[in-house]
């Protein structure tokens, strides 16, 4: 039986520092290891439909991309927390920026090219939580953040992500893409579109109630095939890459780019300034 090349597949982030993430990528390349990194949000049904719209040219020129990833994580006193306590300890690698910016990076990249820069503000809004044993502790890792970036394709990008926001949207992660020819809004499951010719005319007024139902004129993309689990889809793709070789876009280089986005966002917050992002070379 022929031998298979060594391989590795990992979750995000691939490291806490860009230096370590790049080193991991270089070592894997030097040793001939076929490598992959999780990009599961791209295969969630709603996000997959959104990517199909991009690939079809539905949007025309993409102008604005927005991501809102928010839900309420219980503090742990009245109800058990949905996330482990280490997520809220900086020393243990916790924090919204490090946890989610590597994911938001590949989501933005799929819509309009990689982020070219970032300005970010974050904070620890809930400072007292209770751990898995019911013991109180001080949370010191960021639990909420906002950022702005320019994308390679020319669009503006905005991210709002928080574990301190109660959900009143379609899903806990919602992505909206607005272009010259149309717009789309996707949660993890569903996706809605509105074409240029079907866009209602909104008019701002304090004196007259808004006569337009801004939800009515959006069309839901129908289900055309059963969807597999997003992790399963990517795992099957990686196994095929392991056997057949060729390019695998979601590799340790892509993982390093996600770590770079998180590190730059943290630096932007710490230093209160814009940070440019150089492309990570192959």
Backbone as CSV, one residue per row, in Angstrom:
resi,resn,N_x,N_y,N_z,CA_x,CA_y,CA_z,C_x,C_y,C_z
1,UNK,0.858,-1.193,0.000,0.000,0.000,0.000,0.892,1.240,0.000
2,UNK,0.652,2.199,-0.910,1.510,3.389,-0.976,1.375,4.229,0.274
3,UNK,2.486,4.822,0.698,2.465,5.672,1.890,1.822,7.011,1.569
4,UNK,1.186,7.592,2.584,0.546,8.901,2.449,1.435,9.969,3.061
5,UNK,1.398,11.190,2.504,2.197,12.269,3.098,1.680,12.622,4.485
6,UNK,2.584,13.107,5.336,2.191,13.557,6.667,1.201,14.701,6.540
7,UNK,0.292,14.811,7.507,-0.739,15.841,7.411,-1.096,16.352,8.795
8,UNK,-1.678,17.536,8.827,-2.215,18.088,10.059,-3.374,19.010,9.721
9,UNK,-4.398,19.000,10.568,-5.539,19.907,10.424,-5.854,20.447,11.804
10,UNK,-6.062,21.762,11.911,-6.180,22.373,13.223,-7.290,23.418,13.256
11,UNK,-7.729,23.739,14.448,-8.724,24.776,14.696,-8.026,26.128,14.708
12,UNK,-8.809,27.198,14.674,-8.276,28.546,14.805,-8.387,29.006,16.263
13,UNK,-7.484,29.888,16.728,-6.280,30.359,16.040,-5.176,29.308,16.079
14,UNK,-4.294,29.347,15.102,-3.201,28.380,15.059,-2.097,28.709,16.050
15,UNK,-2.096,29.927,16.569,-1.133,30.347,17.593,-1.659,31.632,18.208
16,UNK,-1.066,32.045,19.312,-1.469,33.305,19.941,-0.718,34.490,19.356
17,UNK,0.435,34.218,18.690,1.244,35.286,18.096,1.496,34.982,16.630
18,UNK,1.543,36.035,15.815,1.807,35.863,14.389,3.145,35.179,14.155
19,UNK,4.156,35.539,14.931,5.485,34.944,14.768,5.416,33.421,14.859
20,UNK,4.648,32.919,15.828,4.535,31.475,16.013,3.681,30.838,14.914
21,UNK,2.623,31.533,14.484,1.767,31.001,13.423,2.525,30.893,12.105
22,UNK,3.343,31.907,11.786,4.150,31.851,10.566,5.208,30.755,10.657
23,UNK,5.809,30.597,11.814,6.827,29.556,11.985,6.213,28.177,11.780
24,UNK,5.025,27.967,12.308,4.335,26.690,12.127,4.085,26.417,10.650
25,UNK,3.660,27.446,9.921,3.423,27.311,8.481,4.720,26.967,7.743
26,UNK,5.815,27.681,8.042,7.096,27.435,7.358,7.618,26.016,7.642
27,UNK,7.478,25.575,8.890,7.945,24.237,9.245,7.160,23.160,8.500
28,UNK,5.841,23.341,8.422,5.014,22.362,7.710,5.388,22.313,6.236
29,UNK,5.633,23.487,5.633,6.023,23.530,4.227,7.390,22.867,4.019
30,UNK,8.323,23.170,4.906,9.679,22.644,4.759,9.719,21.124,4.880
31,UNK,8.822,20.577,5.659,8.821,19.132,5.888,7.821,18.389,4.998
32,UNK,7.188,19.102,4.089,6.281,18.456,3.156,4.974,17.983,3.764
33,UNK,4.555,18.603,4.859,3.304,18.233,5.515,2.136,18.936,4.824
34,UNK,1.105,18.197,4.506,-0.113,18.810,3.957,-0.970,19.287,5.121
35,UNK,-1.288,20.557,5.098,-1.872,21.168,6.279,-3.163,21.918,5.960
36,UNK,-4.051,21.948,6.943,-5.328,22.635,6.793,-5.747,23.260,8.103
37,UNK,-6.589,24.286,8.007,-7.102,24.998,9.174,-8.610,25.156,9.015
38,UNK,-9.329,25.002,10.106,-10.785,25.087,10.077,-11.255,26.456,9.578
39,UNK,-12.217,26.434,8.652,-12.906,27.651,8.198,-14.390,27.316,8.115
40,UNK,-14.931,26.793,9.217,-16.261,26.170,9.207,-17.388,27.121,8.839
41,UNK,-17.258,28.419,9.179,-18.368,29.344,8.905,-18.681,29.439,7.416
42,UNK,-17.694,29.178,6.554,-17.918,29.280,5.111,-18.895,28.235,4.594
43,UNK,-19.063,27.142,5.341,-19.958,26.074,4.887,-21.236,25.975,5.710
44,UNK,-21.448,26.901,6.628,-22.776,27.013,7.224,-23.747,27.355,6.097
45,UNK,-24.953,26.783,6.089,-25.849,26.952,4.933,-26.048,28.392,4.481
46,UNK,-26.312,29.309,5.431,-26.541,30.699,5.038,-25.323,31.337,4.424
47,UNK,-24.134,31.081,5.008,-22.909,31.668,4.500,-22.501,31.039,3.167
48,UNK,-22.809,29.767,3.001,-22.521,29.113,1.727,-23.340,29.756,0.606
49,UNK,-24.617,30.045,0.875,-25.467,30.719,-0.110,-24.925,32.115,-0.424
50,UNK,-24.436,32.795,0.605,-23.865,34.126,0.412,-22.638,34.058,-0.494
51,UNK,-21.804,33.058,-0.291,-20.623,32.893,-1.152,-21.014,32.582,-2.590
52,UNK,-22.087,31.824,-2.773,-22.561,31.541,-4.123,-22.998,32.819,-4.831
53,UNK,-23.606,33.734,-4.067,-24.005,35.017,-4.654,-22.786,35.813,-5.104
54,UNK,-21.744,35.808,-4.286,-20.505,36.493,-4.663,-19.945,35.894,-5.940
55,UNK,-19.875,34.568,-5.994,-19.298,33.879,-7.147,-20.113,34.095,-8.422
56,UNK,-21.426,34.321,-8.284,-22.278,34.528,-9.448,-22.250,35.966,-9.962
57,UNK,-21.631,36.887,-9.194,-21.614,38.296,-9.580,-22.877,39.038,-9.208
58,UNK,-23.683,38.466,-8.326,-24.974,39.051,-7.942,-24.847,40.489,-7.446
59,UNK,-23.793,40.798,-6.700,-23.696,42.095,-6.027,-23.216,43.218,-6.940
60,UNK,-22.666,42.893,-8.101,-21.984,43.928,-8.876,-20.699,44.286,-8.142
61,UNK,-20.447,45.552,-7.932,-19.291,45.982,-7.142,-19.672,45.947,-5.669
62,UNK,-18.953,45.177,-4.889,-19.219,45.096,-3.454,-18.755,46.388,-2.788
63,UNK,-19.634,46.981,-1.999,-19.357,48.278,-1.387,-19.093,48.189,0.120
64,UNK,-19.951,47.451,0.817,-19.877,47.372,2.281,-20.125,45.931,2.718
65,UNK,-19.317,45.463,3.655,-19.516,44.152,4.275,-19.601,44.362,5.784
66,UNK,-20.663,43.810,6.382,-20.835,43.952,7.823,-21.042,42.582,8.465
67,UNK,-20.408,42.376,9.597,-20.590,41.153,10.369,-21.018,41.529,11.787
68,UNK,-22.062,40.868,12.267,-22.462,41.005,13.664,-22.514,39.612,14.272
69,UNK,-21.607,39.346,15.186,-21.568,38.060,15.866,-21.759,38.272,17.350
70,UNK,-22.989,38.148,17.805,-23.316,38.524,19.181,-24.331,37.568,19.804
71,UNK,-24.143,37.284,21.063,-25.175,36.644,21.875,-24.810,36.820,23.345
72,UNK,-25.768,36.525,24.223,-25.539,36.717,25.650,-24.987,35.432,26.251
73,UNK,-23.794,35.517,26.843,-23.224,34.393,27.573,-23.503,34.620,29.053
74,UNK,-24.213,33.681,29.665,-24.585,33.833,31.063,-23.343,33.930,31.951
75,UNK,-23.461,34.743,32.988,-22.334,34.978,33.876,-21.956,33.735,34.669
76,UNK,-22.923,32.845,34.893,-22.629,31.609,35.594,-23.207,31.522,36.986
77,UNK,-23.838,32.604,37.480,-24.428,32.554,38.821,-25.875,32.059,38.775
78,UNK,-26.724,32.756,37.997,-28.128,32.352,37.894,-28.318,31.160,36.970
79,UNK,-27.553,31.128,35.883,-27.593,30.025,34.933,-26.164,29.672,34.524
80,UNK,-25.907,28.394,34.240,-24.553,28.015,33.836,-24.139,28.739,32.547
81,UNK,-22.881,29.149,32.477,-22.363,29.817,31.278,-22.266,28.828,30.124
82,UNK,-22.495,29.329,28.888,-22.406,28.477,27.697,-20.975,28.354,27.180
83,UNK,-20.062,29.132,27.723,-18.680,29.096,27.286,-17.784,28.804,28.491
84,UNK,-16.641,28.148,28.287,-15.765,27.823,29.415,-15.143,29.070,30.032
85,UNK,-14.818,28.982,31.311,-14.319,30.158,32.034,-12.973,30.640,31.495
86,UNK,-12.163,29.762,30.906,-10.857,30.222,30.407,-11.019,31.250,29.284
87,UNK,-12.169,31.240,28.604,-12.422,32.231,27.555,-12.344,33.663,28.081
88,UNK,-12.513,33.825,29.389,-12.572,35.166,29.985,-11.333,35.493,30.804
89,UNK,-10.286,34.644,30.678,-9.019,34.899,31.361,-7.937,35.136,30.310
90,UNK,-7.334,36.296,30.330,-6.310,36.652,29.352,-5.114,35.706,29.435
91,UNK,-4.720,35.355,30.641,-3.545,34.505,30.823,-3.745,33.106,30.252
92,UNK,-4.988,32.679,30.103,-5.302,31.349,29.564,-5.587,31.374,28.067
93,UNK,-5.364,32.530,27.423,-5.603,32.639,25.982,-7.012,33.038,25.618
94,UNK,-7.760,33.562,26.578,-9.132,33.968,26.313,-9.223,35.327,25.655
95,UNK,-10.437,35.679,25.229,-10.680,36.991,24.630,-11.395,36.902,23.301
96,UNK,-12.280,37.839,23.061,-13.051,37.881,21.827,-12.160,38.069,20.606
97,UNK,-11.180,38.960,20.684,-10.335,39.256,19.520,-9.607,38.004,19.051
98,UNK,-8.911,37.340,19.957,-8.142,36.152,19.574,-9.051,35.010,19.155
99,UNK,-10.198,34.896,19.776,-11.112,33.794,19.486,-11.788,33.950,18.127
100,UNK,-12.253,35.164,17.799,-13.138,35.317,16.642,-12.533,36.045,15.447
101,UNK,-11.554,36.907,15.635,-11.020,37.630,14.480,-10.392,36.711,13.432
102,UNK,-9.739,35.591,13.805,-9.268,34.675,12.767,-10.408,34.115,11.909
103,UNK,-11.586,33.912,12.503,-12.743,33.450,11.727,-13.298,34.577,10.855
104,UNK,-13.417,35.759,11.423,-13.950,36.877,10.647,-13.035,37.215,9.467
105,UNK,-11.742,36.950,9.622,-10.801,37.227,8.528,-11.172,36.440,7.281
106,UNK,-11.367,35.110,7.403,-11.670,34.342,6.194,-13.080,34.610,5.683
107,UNK,-13.990,35.029,6.565,-15.335,35.401,6.105,-15.280,36.664,5.250
108,UNK,-14.510,37.668,5.683,-14.350,38.891,4.891,-13.639,38.601,3.579
109,UNK,-12.588,37.795,3.659,-11.804,37.466,2.468,-12.667,36.819,1.394
110,UNK,-13.622,35.995,1.812,-14.504,35.317,0.860,-15.486,36.272,0.191
111,UNK,-15.723,37.423,0.794,-16.689,38.371,0.241,-16.050,39.396,-0.695
112,UNK,-14.845,39.903,-0.329,-14.264,40.979,-1.136,-12.748,41.079,-1.012
113,UNK,-12.090,39.982,-0.707,-10.640,40.025,-0.591,-10.189,40.285,0.826
114,UNK,-8.927,40.009,1.093,-8.395,40.074,2.454,-8.428,41.504,3.013
115,UNK,-8.533,41.645,4.327,-8.441,42.965,4.949,-7.044,43.562,4.759
116,UNK,-6.995,44.835,4.420,-5.719,45.527,4.215,-5.249,46.253,5.465
117,UNK,-6.168,46.538,6.371,-5.826,47.257,7.594,-6.942,47.050,8.606
118,UNK,-6.765,47.587,9.796,-7.801,47.452,10.823,-7.632,48.540,11.875
119,UNK,-8.764,49.037,12.352,-8.796,49.834,13.569,-9.839,49.185,14.463
120,UNK,-9.489,49.016,15.740,-10.314,48.183,16.612,-10.405,48.781,18.011
121,UNK,-11.582,48.632,18.601,-11.767,48.942,20.023,-12.418,47.740,20.679
122,UNK,-11.959,47.388,21.866,-12.519,46.261,22.600,-12.586,46.605,24.084
123,UNK,-13.253,45.734,24.852,-13.353,45.980,26.287,-13.824,44.706,26.982
124,UNK,-13.638,44.680,28.293,-14.217,43.636,29.138,-15.411,44.269,29.842
125,UNK,-16.601,43.966,29.353,-17.799,44.644,29.849,-18.388,43.960,31.078
126,UNK,-18.333,42.638,31.120,-18.787,41.898,32.302,-17.548,41.389,33.033
127,UNK,-17.260,41.966,34.175,-15.985,41.709,34.844,-16.074,40.654,35.949
128,UNK,-17.270,40.264,36.328,-17.421,39.222,37.347,-18.211,38.066,36.762
129,UNK,-17.614,36.885,36.788,-18.266,35.683,36.294,-18.027,34.536,37.287
130,UNK,-18.726,33.403,37.022,-18.615,32.236,37.880,-18.140,31.064,37.033
131,UNK,-17.176,30.312,37.542,-16.578,29.238,36.756,-17.385,27.940,36.840
132,UNK,-16.825,26.855,36.314,-17.528,25.577,36.237,-17.827,24.967,37.612
133,UNK,-17.112,25.384,38.632,-17.346,24.898,40.000,-18.266,25.822,40.794
134,UNK,-18.753,26.864,40.120,-19.610,27.819,40.801,-18.863,28.858,41.595
135,UNK,-17.532,28.946,41.398,-16.713,29.914,42.118,-16.616,31.220,41.324
136,UNK,-16.788,32.375,41.979,-16.652,33.648,41.273,-15.203,33.931,40.895
137,UNK,-15.016,34.612,39.777,-13.676,35.015,39.361,-13.771,36.339,38.605
138,UNK,-12.646,37.014,38.486,-12.588,38.284,37.763,-12.239,38.018,36.310
139,UNK,-13.113,38.427,35.402,-12.855,38.295,33.969,-11.999,39.476,33.514
140,UNK,-10.882,39.179,32.843,-10.014,40.257,32.373,-9.733,40.184,30.869
141,UNK,-10.335,39.211,30.180,-10.188,39.120,28.719,-11.330,39.868,28.046
142,UNK,-11.053,40.472,26.890,-12.071,41.232,26.171,-13.245,40.337,25.797
143,UNK,-14.462,40.809,26.080,-15.668,40.064,25.724,-16.491,40.761,24.649
144,UNK,-16.026,41.923,24.172,-16.736,42.675,23.136,-15.737,43.472,22.323
145,UNK,-15.993,43.600,21.005,-15.095,44.387,20.162,-15.828,44.905,18.933
146,UNK,-15.307,46.007,18.404,-15.777,46.592,17.154,-14.562,46.935,16.310
147,UNK,-14.673,46.736,14.992,-13.538,47.055,14.122,-14.017,47.558,12.773
148,UNK,-13.115,48.244,12.085,-13.331,48.705,10.713,-12.099,48.325,9.906
149,UNK,-12.310,47.868,8.667,-11.199,47.536,7.776,-11.530,47.949,6.349
150,UNK,-10.475,48.123,5.537,-10.628,48.201,4.086,-10.299,46.828,3.523
151,UNK,-11.078,46.380,2.551,-10.832,45.080,1.943,-10.114,45.243,0.610
152,UNK,-9.423,44.210,0.209,-8.609,44.234,-0.994,-9.419,44.610,-2.231
153,UNK,-10.685,44.203,-2.266,-11.540,44.511,-3.414,-12.117,45.910,-3.401
154,UNK,-11.825,46.696,-2.354,-12.273,48.083,-2.307,-13.426,48.357,-1.364
155,UNK,-14.027,47.319,-0.795,-15.174,47.518,0.086,-14.745,47.946,1.481
156,UNK,-15.676,48.566,2.192,-15.500,48.848,3.610,-16.042,47.663,4.395
157,UNK,-15.417,47.350,5.528,-15.869,46.236,6.357,-15.999,46.682,7.804
158,UNK,-17.065,46.224,8.436,-17.329,46.572,9.832,-17.690,45.299,10.587
159,UNK,-17.112,45.122,11.765,-17.406,43.961,12.602,-17.844,44.432,13.977
160,UNK,-18.937,43.858,14.462,-19.375,44.045,15.843,-19.520,42.650,16.435
161,UNK,-18.768,42.356,17.495,-18.793,41.017,18.070,-18.802,41.123,19.586
162,UNK,-19.735,40.426,20.230,-19.864,40.567,21.675,-20.544,39.348,22.285
163,UNK,-20.104,38.996,23.507,-20.804,38.002,24.317,-21.692,38.683,25.347
164,UNK,-21.980,39.963,25.130,-22.769,40.749,26.087,-23.958,41.419,25.407
165,UNK,-24.464,40.828,24.334,-25.595,41.392,23.583,-26.676,40.328,23.454
166,UNK,-27.900,40.677,23.789,-29.018,39.742,23.634,-29.502,39.757,22.189
167,UNK,-29.812,38.594,21.674,-30.085,38.440,20.242,-31.480,38.936,19.883
168,UNK,-31.528,39.860,18.935,-32.789,40.231,18.282,-32.511,40.425,16.787
169,UNK,-31.887,39.434,16.199,-31.607,39.400,14.770,-31.920,37.994,14.277
170,UNK,-31.593,37.713,13.005,-31.935,36.419,12.427,-31.136,35.278,13.039
171,UNK,-29.921,35.562,13.537,-29.045,34.490,14.002,-27.974,35.095,14.898
172,UNK,-27.161,34.240,15.520,-26.106,34.768,16.393,-24.935,35.310,15.593
173,UNK,-24.789,34.885,14.347,-23.841,35.511,13.426,-24.613,35.915,12.177
174,UNK,-24.573,37.195,11.857,-25.271,37.726,10.686,-24.273,38.520,9.856
175,UNK,-24.278,38.268,8.552,-23.361,38.956,7.643,-24.178,39.623,6.542
176,UNK,-23.936,40.896,6.307,-24.631,41.621,5.241,-23.615,42.141,4.240
177,UNK,-23.922,41.935,2.968,-23.085,42.420,1.876,-23.940,43.323,0.998
178,UNK,-23.493,44.554,0.787,-24.214,45.513,-0.056,-23.362,45.857,-1.262
179,UNK,-23.974,45.766,-2.442,-23.269,46.082,-3.669,-24.088,46.972,-4.575
180,UNK,-23.510,47.371,-5.684,-24.208,48.269,-6.611,-25.453,47.633,-7.205
181,UNK,-25.444,46.297,-7.384,-26.574,45.630,-8.045,-27.511,44.912,-7.093
182,UNK,-27.109,44.750,-5.846,-27.974,44.045,-4.915,-27.319,43.865,-3.573
183,UNK,-28.100,43.393,-2.604,-27.628,43.166,-1.247,-28.101,41.802,-0.778
184,UNK,-27.437,41.280,0.239,-27.853,40.020,0.832,-27.506,40.022,2.314
185,UNK,-28.343,39.341,3.092,-28.130,39.181,4.528,-28.204,37.694,4.825
186,UNK,-27.199,37.175,5.510,-27.159,35.745,5.812,-26.881,35.509,7.282
187,UNK,-27.620,34.567,7.853,-27.270,34.015,9.145,-26.549,32.700,8.907
188,UNK,-26.425,31.909,9.939,-25.768,30.624,9.758,-26.628,29.667,8.944
189,UNK,-27.942,29.868,8.941,-28.832,28.933,8.255,-29.419,29.485,6.967
190,UNK,-29.943,30.709,6.990,-30.706,31.242,5.861,-30.042,32.471,5.264
191,UNK,-30.487,32.827,4.057,-29.940,33.982,3.338,-31.061,34.674,2.588
192,UNK,-31.118,36.007,2.699,-32.128,36.816,2.021,-31.448,37.793,1.064
193,UNK,-32.096,38.091,-0.049,-31.519,38.996,-1.039,-32.490,40.117,-1.401
194,UNK,-31.918,41.211,-1.888,-32.720,42.313,-2.434,-31.956,42.905,-3.610
195,UNK,-32.579,42.889,-4.768,-31.938,43.393,-5.973,-32.096,44.911,-6.073
196,UNK,-31.292,45.510,-6.893,-31.315,46.966,-7.084,-32.698,47.470,-7.472
197,UNK,-33.337,46.772,-8.428,-34.634,47.231,-8.930,-35.774,47.000,-7.941
198,UNK,-35.527,46.212,-6.889,-36.560,45.933,-5.895,-36.325,46.683,-4.590
199,UNK,-35.356,47.594,-4.582,-35.015,48.323,-3.358,-36.045,49.421,-3.088
200,UNK,-36.693,49.427,-1.905,-37.678,50.464,-1.598,-37.002,51.806,-1.328
201,UNK,-37.765,52.854,-1.439,-37.247,54.203,-1.232,-37.526,54.639,0.199
202,UNK,-36.508,54.564,1.025,-36.649,55.008,2.400,-36.433,56.505,2.510
203,UNK,-37.224,57.156,3.345,-37.081,58.599,3.541,-37.116,58.888,5.035
204,UNK,-36.063,59.550,5.502,-35.919,59.802,6.929,-36.757,61.008,7.338
205,UNK,-37.572,60.826,8.383,-38.390,61.930,8.870,-38.741,61.693,10.336
206,UNK,-38.662,62.767,11.129,-39.087,62.682,12.522,-40.578,62.929,12.675
207,UNK,-41.202,63.488,11.645,-42.595,63.916,11.753,-43.585,62.876,11.240
208,UNK,-43.121,62.004,10.346,-44.015,61.025,9.730,-43.472,59.631,9.997
209,UNK,-44.347,58.731,10.415,-43.941,57.350,10.633,-43.470,56.712,9.330
210,UNK,-42.476,55.840,9.398,-41.920,55.200,8.204,-42.974,54.287,7.564
211,UNK,-43.401,54.609,6.315,-44.443,53.802,5.667,-43.934,52.496,5.055
212,UNK,-42.614,52.334,4.980,-42.052,51.169,4.300,-41.744,50.063,5.300
213,UNK,-42.168,48.851,4.990,-41.760,47.676,5.750,-40.463,47.169,5.125
214,UNK,-39.343,47.469,5.766,-38.053,47.185,5.159,-37.716,45.687,5.133
215,UNK,-38.507,44.865,5.789,-38.304,43.420,5.728,-39.059,42.789,4.551
216,UNK,-40.114,43.427,4.104,-41.047,42.801,3.166,-40.426,42.488,1.808
217,UNK,-39.562,43.336,1.311,-39.095,43.211,-0.070,-37.809,42.391,-0.217
218,UNK,-37.468,41.623,0.810,-36.327,40.722,0.718,-36.818,39.326,0.344
219,UNK,-36.063,38.642,-0.492,-36.424,37.295,-0.926,-35.490,36.275,-0.284
220,UNK,-36.090,35.240,0.260,-35.305,34.181,0.885,-34.825,33.198,-0.180
221,UNK,-33.546,32.878,-0.147,-33.013,31.895,-1.093,-33.529,30.515,-0.705
222,UNK,-34.139,29.796,-1.628,-34.732,28.494,-1.297,-33.665,27.428,-1.068
223,UNK,-34.069,26.376,-0.369,-33.206,25.214,-0.186,-33.244,24.389,-1.472
224,UNK,-32.101,24.158,-2.072,-32.048,23.382,-3.308,-31.407,22.013,-3.116
225,UNK,-30.801,21.799,-1.953,-30.172,20.513,-1.679,-29.975,20.393,-0.171
226,UNK,-29.949,19.182,0.344,-29.681,19.015,1.781,-28.249,19.440,2.108
227,UNK,-28.080,20.061,3.265,-26.761,20.545,3.658,-26.124,19.605,4.671
228,UNK,-24.847,19.331,4.472,-24.083,18.543,5.439,-23.537,19.461,6.527
229,UNK,-23.111,18.850,7.607,-22.448,19.587,8.667,-21.213,20.298,8.112
230,UNK,-21.021,21.562,8.511,-19.936,22.373,7.951,-18.559,21.776,8.245
231,UNK,-18.361,21.232,9.442,-17.075,20.621,9.767,-16.850,19.365,8.927
232,UNK,-17.918,18.611,8.706,-17.794,17.405,7.888,-17.389,17.756,6.458
233,UNK,-18.011,18.796,5.900,-17.707,19.198,4.530,-16.226,19.525,4.381
234,UNK,-15.705,20.348,5.309,-14.303,20.731,5.176,-13.368,19.560,5.468
235,UNK,-13.749,18.694,6.396,-12.913,17.530,6.676,-12.819,16.630,5.448
236,UNK,-13.936,16.447,4.747,-13.925,15.638,3.528,-13.043,16.283,2.459
237,UNK,-13.086,17.612,2.359,-12.239,18.315,1.403,-10.756,18.140,1.747
238,UNK,-10.451,18.190,3.040,-9.053,18.031,3.445,-8.559,16.609,3.188
239,UNK,-9.397,15.612,3.445,-9.012,14.228,3.166,-8.769,14.026,1.674
240,UNK,-9.593,14.661,0.846,-9.389,14.575,-0.605,-8.052,15.231,-0.986
241,UNK,-7.763,16.364,-0.359,-6.476,17.046,-0.602,-5.311,16.163,-0.171
242,UNK,-5.476,15.464,0.942,-4.417,14.594,1.433,-4.084,13.497,0.422
243,UNK,-5.116,12.978,-0.229,-4.917,11.888,-1.186,-4.460,12.409,-2.544
244,UNK,-5.101,13.502,-3.004,-4.883,13.968,-4.370,-3.829,15.051,-4.484
245,UNK,-3.529,15.750,-3.390,-2.575,16.852,-3.454,-3.205,18.099,-4.042
246,UNK,-2.386,18.964,-4.605,-2.888,20.209,-5.162,-3.011,21.280,-4.095
247,UNK,-3.630,22.398,-4.464,-3.743,23.541,-3.564,-4.898,23.345,-2.588
248,UNK,-4.679,23.710,-1.328,-5.740,23.733,-0.318,-5.736,25.126,0.298
249,UNK,-6.720,25.967,-0.061,-6.658,27.388,0.325,-6.672,27.628,1.825
250,UNK,-7.354,26.771,2.580,-7.523,27.013,4.013,-6.444,26.245,4.782
251,UNK,-5.206,26.700,4.599,-4.058,26.005,5.172,-3.443,26.838,6.296
252,UNK,-2.257,26.453,6.754,-1.617,27.159,7.859,-1.191,28.580,7.484
253,UNK,-1.005,28.829,6.203,-0.750,30.211,5.776,-1.998,31.056,6.007
254,UNK,-3.166,30.531,5.606,-4.434,31.229,5.867,-4.656,31.372,7.366
255,UNK,-4.267,30.333,8.125,-4.386,30.425,9.572,-3.516,31.527,10.145
256,UNK,-2.302,31.682,9.611,-1.410,32.743,10.063,-1.981,34.122,9.746
257,UNK,-2.645,34.244,8.586,-3.276,35.519,8.229,-4.377,35.870,9.223
258,UNK,-5.107,34.857,9.705,-6.126,35.101,10.717,-5.526,35.550,12.033
259,UNK,-4.417,34.931,12.424,-3.712,35.347,13.645,-3.185,36.773,13.484
260,UNK,-2.684,37.090,12.295,-2.204,38.452,12.015,-3.322,39.474,12.210
261,UNK,-4.525,39.133,11.748,-5.671,40.042,11.880,-6.023,40.243,13.354
262,UNK,-5.980,39.163,14.126,-6.249,39.272,15.560,-5.170,40.088,16.264
263,UNK,-3.911,39.809,15.948,-2.802,40.518,16.593,-2.840,42.005,16.254
264,UNK,-3.129,42.328,14.993,-3.211,43.736,14.584,-4.390,44.430,15.262
265,UNK,-5.498,43.714,15.422,-6.666,44.288,16.103,-6.336,44.580,17.559
266,UNK,-5.630,43.655,18.206,-5.216,43.870,19.590,-4.267,45.077,19.687
267,UNK,-3.330,45.158,18.765,-2.380,46.271,18.761,-3.089,47.599,18.510
268,UNK,-4.058,47.579,17.617,-4.831,48.789,17.342,-5.543,49.280,18.601
269,UNK,-6.141,48.342,19.325,-6.837,48.692,20.569,-5.846,49.217,21.604
270,UNK,-4.724,48.524,21.759,-3.729,48.929,22.759,-3.152,50.307,22.468
271,UNK,-2.886,50.577,21.166,-2.194,51.813,20.791,-3.138,52.881,20.243
272,UNK,-4.420,52.549,20.124,-5.447,53.484,19.646,-5.080,54.085,18.281
273,UNK,-4.831,53.191,17.293,-4.474,53.664,15.960,-4.762,52.585,14.909
274,UNK,-4.719,53.011,13.613,-4.857,52.093,12.490,-3.594,51.230,12.363
275,UNK,-3.787,49.974,11.975,-2.675,49.065,11.728,-2.820,48.500,10.312
276,UNK,-1.755,48.623,9.485,-1.753,48.030,8.151,-1.384,46.547,8.225
277,UNK,-1.878,45.784,7.246,-1.649,44.331,7.221,-0.912,43.946,5.947
278,UNK,0.327,43.528,6.100,1.100,43.046,4.949,0.654,41.631,4.589
279,UNK,0.676,41.316,3.312,0.290,39.962,2.886,1.366,38.974,3.319
280,UNK,0.942,37.846,3.838,1.879,36.799,4.255,2.323,36.029,3.011
281,UNK,3.617,36.020,2.762,4.134,35.414,1.537,4.117,33.897,1.616
282,UNK,3.984,33.250,0.461,4.000,31.781,0.395,5.428,31.290,0.564
